[in-house]
């Protein structure tokens, strides 16, 4: 059974950068697609980015394209989200997720197999 633990959140000024990490347990993570989601106060959880298990296909929400970069290291069974040029609207709890299907990560979040507990990102203006 895959389990996920996020880290790296914090408080940053607008224009700054943060790197979130997602530590996975269970070697089967290597064959799962991985994604990042976020939920701001009073808003629904939204898709941020996803990457296939080989890393050969990557997808981003329009709101983060050009600013965020998702990556993974299957040898270390880790996933990452590099966030640059942060804006206050990026403030949210960020969740790591994993599923055998990249389509599920992109479009059917209610069906996602594994979620992390979340890490808070706060961007001050």
C-alpha positions in Angstrom: 0.0 0.0 0.0 1.4 3.4 -1.0 1.4 6.1 1.6 2.4 9.8 0.9 3.8 12.5 3.2 4.3 16.1 2.0 6.8 18.6 3.3 8.3 21.9 2.4 5.4 24.2 2.9 5.7 27.5 4.7 5.3 31.3 4.5 6.9 33.1 1.6 6.6 36.6 0.1 5.1 37.2 -3.3 7.7 36.5 -6.0 9.5 33.9 -3.9 9.9 30.2 -4.3 9.2 27.0 -2.5 9.9 23.4 -3.2 7.4 20.8 -2.0 8.4 17.2 -1.5 6.3 14.1 -1.4 7.8 11.1 0.3 6.2 7.8 -0.7 6.4 4.5 1.0 5.9 1.3 -1.0 7.9 0.5 -4.1 4.6 0.3 -6.1 4.7 4.1 -6.1 7.3 3.8 -8.9 4.4 2.6 -11.2 1.9 5.2 -10.1 1.3 8.5 -11.7 1.7 11.3 -9.2 0.0 14.7 -8.9 -0.3 17.8 -6.8 -3.6 19.4 -5.8 -4.4 22.4 -3.6 -7.3 23.7 -1.6 -7.7 27.4 -0.6 -10.0 28.4 2.2 -13.6 28.4 1.2 -12.7 26.9 -2.2 -12.9 23.4 -3.7 -9.8 21.3 -4.1 -8.2 21.9 -7.5 -5.7 20.2 -9.8 -2.2 21.7 -10.0 0.0 19.3 -11.8 0.5 15.6 -12.7 3.3 13.4 -14.0 3.2 9.8 -15.3 5.3 7.2 -13.6 8.0 7.3 -16.3 8.0 11.1 -16.2 7.3 11.2 -19.9 4.1 13.1 -19.7 3.4 16.2 -17.5 0.3 18.3 -17.2 -0.3 21.6 -15.5 -3.3 23.8 -14.6 -3.3 26.9 -16.6 -2.9 29.0 -13.5 0.5 27.6 -12.7 2.0 27.0 -16.2 5.4 28.6 -16.5 5.8 29.0 -12.7 5.5 25.5 -11.3 7.4 22.4 -12.2 6.5 18.8 -11.2 9.2 16.1 -11.1 9.8 12.8 -9.5 12.7 10.5 -8.5 11.6 6.9 -8.7 14.9 5.7 -7.2 14.3 7.7 -4.1 10.4 7.2 -4.4 10.0 10.9 -4.1 7.9 13.5 -5.9 8.5 17.3 -6.0 6.7 20.5 -6.9 9.0 23.5 -7.5 7.0 26.7 -7.2 8.4 29.9 -8.5 7.1 33.5 -8.9 4.5 32.8 -6.1 1.5 35.0 -5.8 -1.0 35.4 -2.9 -3.5 33.4 -4.9 -1.3 30.4 -4.6 -2.0 30.3 -0.9 -3.6 26.9 -0.1 -3.0 23.5 1.5 -1.1 21.5 -1.1 -1.7 17.7 -1.4 0.3 15.1 -3.0 -1.7 12.3 -4.7 -0.9 9.1 -6.5 -3.0 6.8 -8.8 -2.2 4.1 -11.4 -4.1 6.3 -13.9 -2.9 9.8 -15.1 -6.4 10.4 -16.4 -7.8 9.9 -12.9 -5.4 12.4 -11.5 -6.3 14.9 -14.1 -10.0 14.6 -14.2 -11.5 12.3 -11.5 -9.9 13.4 -8.2 -12.7 11.7 -6.2 -11.4 8.4 -7.4 -7.7 8.9 -6.6 -6.2 6.0 -4.8 -3.8 7.7 -2.4 -3.6 11.1 -0.8 -1.1 12.8 1.5 -2.1 14.8 4.5 -1.3 18.2 3.0 1.2 21.0 3.7 0.3 24.7 4.0 1.7 27.2 1.6 1.1 30.9 2.5 2.1 33.7 0.1 2.1 37.2 1.6 1.7 40.3 -0.6 
